[in-house]
Structure formats: structure tokens, C-alpha cells
Amino acid sequence: MTSDLLARRARVMGPNVPTFYDTPVHLVRGEGVWLWDADGRKYLDCYNNVAHVGHCHPHVVEAIARQAAVLNTHTRYLHETILDYSERLTATLSHDLDQMIMVCTGSEANDIALRMAQAVTGKTGIIATDNTYHGNTLATSQLSTRRPPIGGYPAHVRLVPAPDSVRPVGGTIEGQAQAFAEHIARAIAELEAEGCGFSGFMLCPSFANEGFPRLDPGFLDPAVEVIRKAGGLVLCDEVQPGFGRIGETFWGHDWMGFAPDVVTVGKPMANGHPVAAVIARPDVMAAFRTAFGYFNTFGGNPVSCAAAMATLDVIERESLQDNARAVGAYALDRLHRISHPLKAEARGTGLFFGIEFTHDDGSPATEFTREVVEYMRENGVLMNRIGREMNTLKMRPPLPFSKENADLAIDTLEAALQEVPYG
Amino acid sequence: MTSDLLARRARVMGPNVPTFYDTPVHLVRGEGVWLWDADGRKYLDCYNNVAHVGHCHPHVVEAIARQAAVLNTHTRYLHETILDYSERLTATLSHDLDQMIMVCTGSEANDIALRMAQAVTGKTGIIATDNTYHGNTLATSQLSTRRPPIGGYPAHVRLVPAPDSVRPVGGTIEGQAQAFAEHIARAIAELEAEGCGFSGFMLCPSFANEGFPRLDPGFLDPAVEVIRKAGGLVLCDEVQPGFGRIGETFWGHDWMGFAPDVVTVGKPMANGHPVAAVIARPDVMAAFRTAFGYFNTFGGNPVSCAAAMATLDVIERESLQDNARAVGAYALDRLHRISHPLKAEARGTGLFFGIEFTHDDGSPATEFTREVVEYMRENGVLMNRIGREMNTLKMRPPLPFSKENADLAIDTLEAALQEVPYG
């Protein structure tokens, strides 16, 4: 019983533990893009970017089971798996992003990235957007507005207005890239005046938590120029867009067309096994490794590497990046053709797409969007919402998502838009 | 080839990546207390506390493989495994330590524990010993001397002299508990003068990284009294002693006889699967969960919980805590009977024991201890060293370690003590 599970959760996990939906789903099984609840009800998963190559993909499960039965230990001993995997993953990156540290979570990866910027520059000042999330450690929470840090934001953190394609920074779409860069320049000046100096800017190249605004390639060029001129590092959090999701390119920064100094990866990397990594240029890695004797007991163990390697295998063998591009374009086309009084914008790249809803006066249709999400769940389609006011429907399914899956999701969405009142 | 692997590591992982031994061991297989290298050479593992119930224990491997094939997703959906496991683990703890957060690494757990103290007290000042390690995140590295933080120690951190059974704090074994507490009281006064106030003290109840000094139960009573009187929390890092290793009790703090406000667990929890947790009283948990909306994508997923549950099964079914007590006592008795000019002290509790070596003048025999460790490795026994000057031999084997295993390890050690020059 769901109510029993919620009572047990409250008893053993405490209050304020996040769940999805008014009545959280009690899952028991997953396969491909499908999930089943305890009553045998089947759901189309349009939201889980962790089960990147599909829930319980047999190739990944077998790789985990095989390696777990042979050896699982840490990197103070030598083992090929971490080398094989690191060589293969760094080969997908340009910009001399040739070295990596394997860790267990995206939060750990971003926590390291912040210190890489610190080690290279000798400064601590750091900038992020004002509508983002980069992790749950103490340090990463300090630049996350979606889960604000305990004790407030410290002096070395500055948050700049997030890009937005409905209400652009600076007032116009044309001027947004420049306005965004100017906010960063002001923040840098403030950090320097504060005395902590400027170490870098952390961003998701798809601005996924900001509501994945529609931005053209090159949007970040003025910002990157400002950051480089001030001697800071560009820390690129690819935890959501990475590994082929956006279709056109394997990495979000390649689509945007800029060169990061550090890339962090996480969630989809090993299809649910706790694996993440920080990838950097050799000079950045050397500065960090020399300044701090980093070691992670579980990071890069043979089982984690086998899981990550098998995930890459599946992405390649099943041409999942191509599928993300093709199905994403198909789905976005259908979303564009939806007509609804509250629809402000349909947008997306690859298998990361959605619709923003606003009222006539331009105010966010937060409650309407919430009700659409609940309707979808009640009708067997799991998706969610994002954006400053949580008024953007967000779909981010496992990559083996087919046109038929997209049709089911969008047919259900069209029914929701008919049924959910918006008065 | 080992040299090829080292070259590949340098190329893809960067400089200053920690390894064990002059020539690191290239492992390919593990089973129980045994490890095999690429040349088919067999080693007795006397050091790995991650493979807690034995390398590749089939019960744990099967649990991982079974659950990975069925479902692996996050805790925003409901699933029984995290509840079953949390209820079972918290039942092993007293002091109202009834609620927990599952994460992926001990570092993540300690990073949360620090913020629990902050949430409860509204202060940031934190104390640890001056010879310890509590994690690799930015926040936990700030109270770790074994891997000092980038940028030095911040104003809200104070490090007090670590307990020592050969060179006791305050000069005498009898006065050490009181002297230790007085150092903490002084540190609290400094933090209050600094303006950050006092939030808590983080410690390992076995002082494992400090060199696991011989201390009697009750040693921490004066310190805990000082901490409580000042309104701070006792944050107990059980990452090394926990889960039955010390034999007499399941937890290190129960052996020491004090009541922590927060307990963190990690390495051995799931026999190598990346699982860790923070366990706290409901009032402490509520303060943290209310102040910060914590969520961990991989933490507490069904596969991690299955691995952790299976590890607890094996500890119980194979009576591994009893084994740790019996074999630990047997091994320590043999260590006590070893006679060597540099032997300062043999000590330990359960399957966590070793010998400290010093020269005639009392100075640490660091190089001698290093050579003993290398001799052991060359002769098929993996162990290591710890302590302020790395002059204490440290043995911390998987728990299915038998008397025959102890005899092999100590016979080899006796040969090492004959062979390694100490002039």
C-alpha cells in the first residue's frame, strides 16, 4: 500500500523527502522505456535520464554481474578497466579534455570541478545562474538556487540571471547573449572587489534546470570571452545533456560551440550504477592533483567501469544518439503543432523537450502545468516540469525512445490539454 | 605489464594518483580473503575493509545481479528496498539513531553530517583531530589533515591533538582523556571568539586514521561532556570500525561507550558497491531535512539497497562479528608475543590490529615500517601502515579472516622482522 510506504518513509527517512506526483508511484519493475508499479500498471517513462540506454538493459546488467563476480576493488591497485574506459570516453571529447577522475556522483564531480578552478587560479570566487542546481554537497549547494544552501550564499558566490527564451535577460532575444555576458562581467568585478577573486563559471550547456531555454549555438561566446579575459575557468556540467541525449552532438558544449576547461558527467554514465567523472585538460588536472591528493574509494572500481563501458557500448551499437536526434526532431515537430491558449513555447534538442505554459498576461501557468503532469501520470505517462516557476513541461526519456513512444506521450498530452481546465 | 599500466594511468588520470607499494599490484581476481594478480600470483588480503564479507561474495553478487535486472531507479518513486534496509540497519543502533539518508560515499555522508550540526546549532565551527581524514569533498577535506584542503584550513575549523597510546596527549596515558577534552574546550572557546560558534566534533571512534591508539572504553566521556555542554553535536564517523569489524560490538561508539548524535557509514556497507549513509536522531534529521531539500539521484536505489542488505545477511549468517572478535583476539595475542627491538606497541580491537615501531630514542621507525610492508607484499601478504609518521603496521582484513589466515600473515610478518634491517 502506498500510504503504508509513505508512513514507513516518514518514520525512517524523516520529513521533507522529495517525491514525484500527488500520489507517488510505487515502482517494482523497469524494462527499456517502460516502468511497472506494484498494481501491475505500466508507465511510459518520459523523464528518467539515469536509465539512459533503457531500464535494466541486459548488456549493462550482464557487465555488472560478470565483473562483480570477478573483482571489485579500488584504484590504489592497478586494473585495466578504468584505463580502457577513460581512454574511450576522453576520445569523445576535443579541446584537450584528455584526463579524468572517476567518482560516484555528479555532486562529487562538480565539487572537484570547483576546486580545479580554485587550484588553477588561486581564487575562490565562482559564478552560476540564479535558477540552477549543481549538486548536494556543501560546496556545490552554495551555487544551487533550486535547493538553496544552509546558512545562505557565501561571499565568494555570485548568481547571474539565467537565460530564458520567453522572458530573455536584457529584454530581447537578440540582446540576450550580450546581456548575459555583461551580468557575468559585473559579477566578476564584484568578486574581485570582495577580495576573493574569480575562479570560474559553472554552467549546464543546455541550461537544463533553468528550463532548457531555446538558445542558438554561439549564444555563450560573449560570456566565454568575458570569463577567459578575467582568467576564470569554464566548468561545464554535462550531467543532463551529455552522452548523446541532445542528438546533434554527443556533448552539450559541442552543440553550443564552446571549449570548456572542465567537463563533469554523471547520471546517465552507467545507466544507474553510481558513476560520475570530472574530465579536464592535463594542465588543469595537474594543478588539482598537485594541490590535493584526491582519492575516491569507490570511484573507478572495476564494476563501475564495466557498467560505464557497457553503457557506451549500447549507445554506439544501438545508434542511440541518432535515435535521439531523429525522434527528438519528430516529437518537437508535433509539439510545435500543438495549439493551446496557454502555450508560450515548445522547445528542445534531441530527447530533451517540452512546452512552456503562460497565462494571457505572461504570468507563468504553474498550477496548470502541475495538473498536466498529474494527468499524464494518471494516464500512464511519466514526465515532469521545470523552469523558474515550474511552468515548463519537461520530457527527457531514456534514449531508446521510439516514434511510437513519442506518439503515445504526445497523444496523451493532447488529451491532457483538452481535459485540464485553464480558466 | 605493470609499467605500461602506470604509463597509461599517468596519461589518462594525471599526476599524483595514489597507489600502494613501490611496484603497485595489478589485480585481476578476488575471492574471500584472497586476491590474484595478472601473473597468477595469490595474495592474502589483510587490508581491504571494503570487501567486508570477502571479495566477490556470491550472496552479494547475486543480490546485485538480481535487482539490477529488475529495477534500478531513484527514491522520488517509492520502493520497499530502502525501507527494509533502513529499518534493519537502524535496529542495530541505540541512542534514538532511527532515521537515515542513503548516499554513495562516506565523503557524501560526512559532508551531510557537518551540515546536520550546522542546521541544529545555527553555527559553523567544527573540530576534528589533527591527524585524520573524513572525506574528499571540499567541506570534508577542510577537516582532514591526511589530505589537506586546497587553500588551507578555514577559520571555522579547529584541529586538536589526536589521541596516541605511545606519545599520549598531555604526556601521560592516565591524563590523556582529560587533556584531550581540554584541547577541545580550548578549540570551542577559539571558535566562539572567532564568531562562527561551535557546531560539533567529528571523530572516528577507533581513531583509525590517527593510528588506532589503544584507548579504554570511556576514554571519550570527558570530551563528550565538554561538547554537549557547549551545545555541539558528536558526529561519529564509523566508516572504518562499523559493521562488526571490532568484534566486541557492532559499532565503534558502542565499544567506546558514548552516544553520538549522528553516525556515518560507508566503505564496508555493501561490500564494494558505492553505498554509504548518514544515520541520525529524528530531531537532528528534521533540522537538516527542513533546512535543506536533500536528494541524491543514486543514493538508496534498489540495487544499492539489495547489495547492502545482502552484506548484512552475510555478516549475520556467517557470524562475522564473532569471527572478528575471536580471530582478532588470537592475532593480537600473537602480535603481543612478538619481540623486536623496534616494537613500541602491538594493539588492536577485533579485525583491526597492528604494531607500532619506534627507534631507541622514541623516534618513529617510518622507513623500517615501510620496508616491512614492502616485504609482506613481496611475500604475498597485503597490509599497510598508518599513524602520524606512518610507523604503525595496519591490518584490517575482510571479516571472514580465519586463524589460519592470521597465522600466515603473522608468520610472514615474523620473517619480515628477521629480514628487514633496522640498524
Boltz contact constraints between the chains, C-beta under 6 A:
constraints:
  - contact:
      token1: [A, 5]
      token2: [B, 78]
      max_distance: 6.0
  - contact:
      token1: [A, 8]
      token2: [B, 83]
      max_distance: 6.0
  - contact:
      token1: [A, 12]
      token2: [B, 86]
      max_distance: 6.0
  - contact:
      token1: [A, 12]
      token2: [B, 87]
      max_distance: 6.0
  - contact:
      token1: [A, 12]
      token2: [B, 99]
      max_distance: 6.0
  - contact:
      token1: [A, 14]
      token2: [B, 99]
      max_distance: 6.0
  - contact:
      token1: [A, 14]
      token2: [B, 285]
      max_distance: 6.0
  - contact:
      token1: [A, 14]
      token2: [B, 286]
      max_distance: 6.0
  - contact:
      token1: [A, 14]
      token2: [B, 289]
      max_distance: 6.0
  - contact:
      token1: [A, 15]
      token2: [B, 286]
      max_distance: 6.0
  - contact:
      token1: [A, 15]
      token2: [B, 289]
      max_distance: 6.0
  - contact:
      token1: [A, 16]
      token2: [B, 289]
      max_distance: 6.0
  - contact:
      token1: [A, 16]
      token2: [B, 290]
      max_distance: 6.0
  - contact:
      token1: [A, 18]
      token2: [B, 76]
      max_distance: 6.0
  - contact:
      token1: [A, 18]
      token2: [B, 295]
      max_distance: 6.0
  - contact:
      token1: [A, 19]
      token2: [B, 76]
      max_distance: 6.0
  - contact:
      token1: [A, 20]
      token2: [B, 76]
      max_distance: 6.0
  - contact:
      token1: [A, 24]
      token2: [B, 78]
      max_distance: 6.0
  - contact:
      token1: [A, 25]
      token2: [B, 77]
      max_distance: 6.0
  - contact:
      token1: [A, 26]
      token2: [B, 78]
      max_distance: 6.0
  - contact:
      token1: [A, 27]
      token2: [B, 77]
      max_distance: 6.0
  - contact:
      token1: [A, 29]
      token2: [B, 70]
      max_distance: 6.0
  - contact:
      token1: [A, 29]
      token2: [B, 71]
      max_distance: 6.0
  - contact:
      token1: [A, 30]
      token2: [B, 71]
      max_distance: 6.0
  - contact:
      token1: [A, 56]
      token2: [B, 69]
      max_distance: 6.0
  - contact:
      token1: [A, 61]
      token2: [B, 68]
      max_distance: 6.0
  - contact:
      token1: [A, 61]
      token2: [B, 69]
      max_distance: 6.0
  - contact:
      token1: [A, 64]
      token2: [B, 68]
      max_distance: 6.0
  - contact:
      token1: [A, 65]
      token2: [B, 65]
      max_distance: 6.0
  - contact:
      token1: [A, 68]
      token2: [B, 61]
      max_distance: 6.0
  - contact:
      token1: [A, 68]
      token2: [B, 64]
      max_distance: 6.0
  - contact:
      token1: [A, 69]
      token2: [B, 56]
      max_distance: 6.0
  - contact:
      token1: [A, 69]
      token2: [B, 61]
      max_distance: 6.0
  - contact:
      token1: [A, 70]
      token2: [B, 29]
      max_distance: 6.0
  - contact:
      token1: [A, 71]
      token2: [B, 29]
      max_distance: 6.0
  - contact:
      token1: [A, 71]
      token2: [B, 30]
      max_distance: 6.0
  - contact:
      token1: [A, 72]
      token2: [B, 272]
      max_distance: 6.0
  - contact:
      token1: [A, 76]
      token2: [B, 18]
      max_distance: 6.0
  - contact:
      token1: [A, 76]
      token2: [B, 19]
      max_distance: 6.0
  - contact:
      token1: [A, 76]
      token2: [B, 20]
      max_distance: 6.0
  - contact:
      token1: [A, 77]
      token2: [B, 25]
      max_distance: 6.0
  - contact:
      token1: [A, 77]
      token2: [B, 27]
      max_distance: 6.0
  - contact:
      token1: [A, 78]
      token2: [B, 5]
      max_distance: 6.0
  - contact:
      token1: [A, 78]
      token2: [B, 24]
      max_distance: 6.0
  - contact:
      token1: [A, 78]
      token2: [B, 26]
      max_distance: 6.0
  - contact:
      token1: [A, 83]
      token2: [B, 8]
      max_distance: 6.0
  - contact:
      token1: [A, 86]
      token2: [B, 12]
      max_distance: 6.0
  - contact:
      token1: [A, 87]
      token2: [B, 12]
      max_distance: 6.0
  - contact:
      token1: [A, 99]
      token2: [B, 12]
      max_distance: 6.0
  - contact:
      token1: [A, 99]
      token2: [B, 14]
      max_distance: 6.0
  - contact:
      token1: [A, 104]
      token2: [B, 104]
      max_distance: 6.0
  - contact:
      token1: [A, 104]
      token2: [B, 105]
      max_distance: 6.0
  - contact:
      token1: [A, 104]
      token2: [B, 274]
      max_distance: 6.0
  - contact:
      token1: [A, 105]
      token2: [B, 104]
      max_distance: 6.0
  - contact:
      token1: [A, 105]
      token2: [B, 298]
      max_distance: 6.0
  - contact:
      token1: [A, 111]
      token2: [B, 137]
      max_distance: 6.0
  - contact:
      token1: [A, 111]
      token2: [B, 138]
      max_distance: 6.0
  - contact:
      token1: [A, 115]
      token2: [B, 138]
      max_distance: 6.0
  - contact:
      token1: [A, 115]
      token2: [B, 150]
      max_distance: 6.0
  - contact:
      token1: [A, 118]
      token2: [B, 150]
      max_distance: 6.0
  - contact:
      token1: [A, 119]
      token2: [B, 150]
      max_distance: 6.0
  - contact:
      token1: [A, 136]
      token2: [B, 294]
      max_distance: 6.0
  - contact:
      token1: [A, 137]
      token2: [B, 111]
      max_distance: 6.0
  - contact:
      token1: [A, 137]
      token2: [B, 137]
      max_distance: 6.0
  - contact:
      token1: [A, 138]
      token2: [B, 111]
      max_distance: 6.0
  - contact:
      token1: [A, 138]
      token2: [B, 115]
      max_distance: 6.0
  - contact:
      token1: [A, 138]
      token2: [B, 139]
      max_distance: 6.0
  - contact:
      token1: [A, 139]
      token2: [B, 138]
      max_distance: 6.0
  - contact:
      token1: [A, 147]
      token2: [B, 293]
      max_distance: 6.0
  - contact:
      token1: [A, 150]
      token2: [B, 115]
      max_distance: 6.0
  - contact:
      token1: [A, 150]
      token2: [B, 118]
      max_distance: 6.0
  - contact:
      token1: [A, 150]
      token2: [B, 119]
      max_distance: 6.0
  - contact:
      token1: [A, 150]
      token2: [B, 291]
      max_distance: 6.0
  - contact:
      token1: [A, 150]
      token2: [B, 292]
      max_distance: 6.0
  - contact:
      token1: [A, 267]
      token2: [B, 297]
      max_distance: 6.0
  - contact:
      token1: [A, 272]
      token2: [B, 72]
      max_distance: 6.0
  - contact:
      token1: [A, 274]
      token2: [B, 104]
      max_distance: 6.0
  - contact:
      token1: [A, 274]
      token2: [B, 274]
      max_distance: 6.0
  - contact:
      token1: [A, 274]
      token2: [B, 298]
      max_distance: 6.0
  - contact:
      token1: [A, 285]
      token2: [B, 14]
      max_distance: 6.0
  - contact:
      token1: [A, 286]
      token2: [B, 14]
      max_distance: 6.0
  - contact:
      token1: [A, 286]
      token2: [B, 15]
      max_distance: 6.0
  - contact:
      token1: [A, 289]
      token2: [B, 14]
      max_distance: 6.0
  - contact:
      token1: [A, 289]
      token2: [B, 15]
      max_distance: 6.0
  - contact:
      token1: [A, 289]
      token2: [B, 16]
      max_distance: 6.0
  - contact:
      token1: [A, 290]
      token2: [B, 16]
      max_distance: 6.0
  - contact:
      token1: [A, 291]
      token2: [B, 150]
      max_distance: 6.0
  - contact:
      token1: [A, 292]
      token2: [B, 150]
      max_distance: 6.0
  - contact:
      token1: [A, 293]
      token2: [B, 147]
      max_distance: 6.0
  - contact:
      token1: [A, 294]
      token2: [B, 136]
      max_distance: 6.0
  - contact:
      token1: [A, 295]
      token2: [B, 18]
      max_distance: 6.0
  - contact:
      token1: [A, 296]
      token2: [B, 136]
      max_distance: 6.0
  - contact:
      token1: [A, 297]
      token2: [B, 267]
      max_distance: 6.0
  - contact:
      token1: [A, 298]
      token2: [B, 105]
      max_distance: 6.0
  - contact:
      token1: [A, 298]
      token2: [B, 274]
      max_distance: 6.0
